[in-house]
Amino acid sequence: MISITAKELCHLLNGELIGNPATKVTNFAKIEEANEGMLSFIANPKYEHFAATTNASVLLVSRAFNIPVKESITLIKVDEPYSALAFLLEMMQKMTEKEKTGIEANSFIAANSTHGENLYLAAFSYIGENCVIGKNVKIFPHVFIGDHCQIADNTVIHAGVKIYHHCIIGSHVVIHAGTVIGSDGFGFAPQKDGSYKKVPQTGHVIIEDHVEIGANTVIDRATLGATIIKKGAKLDNLIQIAHNVEIGENTVVAAQAGISGSTKLGKNVMVGGQAGFVGHIKIADGTKINAQSGVSKGTEKTGQSLTGSPAMDFREAYKMLAMMKRMPDFEKRLKALEDK
């Protein structure tokens, strides 16, 4: 529970206040569920109709917002309401959550591994040989970190994460529960007798700074060299990243996407849920790929929007879809012409 005035919030956010500066906020809520004393927000125009009915005491809105609201509601206008909310939630989290530090009983760290100050190593976690762990790192229960790994400052590794040997994790990285980093890539050479011979996966994984990885995601180690997740990338839950893939800076990938071996995604790419990529292609910077798209070839033009399977420019795909919907009518007209 918090207690802060609208005036204080407005000052923190460098916003513009419209309404009662003394309005108290004690909690945050979704706009359709908010009650008196709560702060909510409108970042998406499709939720603007809730402005007339919400019971929130304070609303974070964009500076362009001009929809009438109840007299009891105080508005705080900011440049980016969603980013402002993120800042406030982070601040509240720091105020309400007790910081964990220290090495708990029943954890293990090899004698020749090192760690910086303020380490939290939870019970039943394991750190192998010759690892280097930075400052302010938090490692929750049942985490496995293999030999020769590096983990930089201020990184958080949640319960049940498995990091295989020789992986490199940057600073301010968050890895959520159940994720596996550095498991073997899917490399098998077909033999004359129809069997498959395993190709040793001798590379590693590099996770750069400020990356966040969701729960139960798998990032395979490279056959040779490295699988790389670059600075600022955000990966959702249940994603498969194959060997030697590169994910560009500030690229975001939604749940259940699968990226085949040696494919390279550029900077600021956005990938929808359940999208799939063939291997050995390059995707240009700023590309947007719709959910459930099947990407079968690379792109060179930046900023394209793709959809469908095989994925193509969304305008062309929608034209084809519109034509398909008219096919029954075309069939009737063709039959009529044939009969005539």
Order of alpha helices (4+ residues) and beta strands (2+ residues): beta-alpha-beta-beta-beta-beta-beta-beta-alpha-beta-beta-beta-beta-beta-beta-beta-beta-beta-beta-beta-beta-beta-beta-beta-beta-beta-beta-beta-beta-beta-beta-beta-beta-beta-beta-beta-beta-beta-beta-beta-beta-beta-alpha-alpha
